[in-house]
Amino acid sequence: MAHIAVIGERARVEGWALGGALAVPADDPDEVRAAWHALDDDVSVVVLTPAAARCLEEERERHPDAVLIVVTPP
């Protein structure tokens, strides 16, 4: 079964867990990159906050088809 993960600032991602998503709080660039690399293979959609998306720009360009990525509005 495919899963959804949400990576970003704690205050912006915790509520997603109520809907069944894997909420991964990451408040600084190192935490964001660590969360990205720790995702399981069964994650097929990753929702990023704008700050998290900026931290992962290079990674997303290197692997554009790794997962479906959605960036939340500011």
N, C-alpha and C positions, 0 to 999 in steps of 0.2 A: 504494500500500500504506500502511495506517495504521501509525503508529509510537507507541511509548510513551516518554515522557520522565519522568525522575525529578529533582526539584529539592529541594535541601536541603543540610544540612551534609555536608561532604566525607566524613567517616567513615561516614555513614549511607547515602550514595547510590552510592559507587564500586562496590560489589559488584553492583549492578543491571546494570552494563555486561556482566558475565559472561553474563547471560541475554539479551543483545541489546538492552536498553533504552538510550536516550540518557541517560547520567548527567550531570547538570549541577550540579556543586558550587557552592553559594552559601551563604556563611557569615555574611552580614549582610543586613539588610533591603534595602539598595540592590542587592546582588548578586541577591537573590531576584526583585525586581521587574524587573531588567534581563534575567534569565534568562527570566522569564515573557513579556516583550514580544519576546524574540528567538526564541521558538519558531516553527518552520516550520509552514506550513499543513497538512502531512501528519501532524502530531502529533494524535492523536485521544484519547489517554489521558494524563493527567498525574498522577503519583504525587508527593505532597508529604509532607515530614516535618511533624510538628506545628508546629515553629517556622516553617517556610516557609508553611504554611497560615495562620498568624496574620498574617504579613506581607502576605498577598494577600487578606485578608477583603473589603476594599472592592472590589477588582478582580473577585473572584468574584461579589459581589452585583450589580455592574454588568453582567456578562456571564455569567449563570448557565448558559447553554446552549452556551458557546464550545467546551468539550471536556468529556469525562468526567473528573472529578477524584476521586482516591482519596487519603485521608490515612492514613498509616501509624500504627500504635499508638505510644504514647510509649516 
